[in-house]
Amino acid sequence: MRILDRLVLKNFLLLFCLFLLCAPPLFVLGDLAEHLDDYIDRGLSLGEVAMSYVYLYPLFIQWCFPISALLGTVFTVHWMTMHREIVAAKAGGISFHRLVAPLLMAGVLLTGVALALTEIVPRSNKISAQILRSETPGRSWRSDFVYRSEDGLSWQVSRLTASDGRMTDVVIERPVSDDERGLHVIAEGARFDEEEGWLLAQGFLRTLSSDSTEMTLEFDRMVMADLVERPEELLEVPPEPDEMTYAEINHMAAIIQRTGGNANELLVKREQKISIPVTTLIIILFGAPLATSSKRGGAAFGIGLSLATVLVFMMLLRVAGALGEAGAISPFAAAWIPNAVFAAAGLVFMIRVRT
């Protein structure tokens, strides 16, 4: 590696790491100020709140990757411009495109790190949410919840105790469709059997076909083979999209779509788990040529340019995400439009920059 390549890479990584260390505490303070009243109302202790933010820290670091990459790129290139290092490199036969090649290589590596964080962040988010919800990981009961099985059945349960595998006041529903009859079951209770699965006791079974034909049966005991989850699996509170990995979101979206629901929000979140880490590379491509002018002043220019870029990107991300969730555009387009816009602009700027 050339000395100049090492110089560019060293300056960029130093600035990137500096901003990556400084920015997450700002997110912590902002989030704390927003939710402080809620934490007080829930009676959470200072230790619980602090521990929840420890587990949220990987999320804030992930958010800071594109911002830190942009700031590192802008300040590295701008300082080299102000100190005539770029002019000296060009005089030595090194083009601007070749000069910033180490930045793009670093962007590829940092994108890989950001993608790896997408598998870590959901798990840490889940632990943080459990702390804030005052959930005990080892608890053996759950009350007043709804569960949707993979076969499209919605279970409404008054109380579940995993220690003895029992439910009370169970209501099971499945809407009428062209392929399946509608189903409505009310049972006083249910018990889990290792061999047969869930056994409902003392209730009524009502079926409804598409031609409005109904049939009602009373039962003392009935086996529900459609619910294959064990009692301990039903204890888990349904996670938010930020608490699920790519594969888990894909699985949940498939269940919702199979049962006729709208999974656009989940699908947009799924695509964003890939598109947002890739932003780290694209933002370097976009920021490098913009910082080559020596007619603008130092740090103020770098900070102003970076803030403007972040605001525009966030606006595009929110608008495209809202359109994707509403079904106006595909979830894939909703997640990748901001990156496509900035990548196209970056390529234009890179072509037009003096080499």
Secondary structure, DSSP 8 states (H G I E B T S, - for coil): --HHHHHHHHHHHHHHHHHHHHHHHHHHHHHHHHHHHHHHHHT--HHHHHHHHHHHHHHHHHHHHHHHHHHHHHHHHHHHHHTTHHHHHHHTT--HHHHTHHHHHHHHHHHHHHHHHHHHHHHHHHHHHHHHTT--TT--EEEEEEEE-TTS-EEEEEEEETTTTEEEEEEEEE---SSS-EEEEEEEEEEEETTTEEEEEEEEEEEE-TT--EEEEEEEEEEETT----HHHHTS----GGGS-HHHHHHHHHHHHHTT---HHHHHHHHHHHHHHHHHHHHHHHHHHHT--SSS-HHHHHHHHHHHHHHHHHHHHHHHHHHHHHTSS-HHHHHHHHHHHHHHHHHHHHHHS--
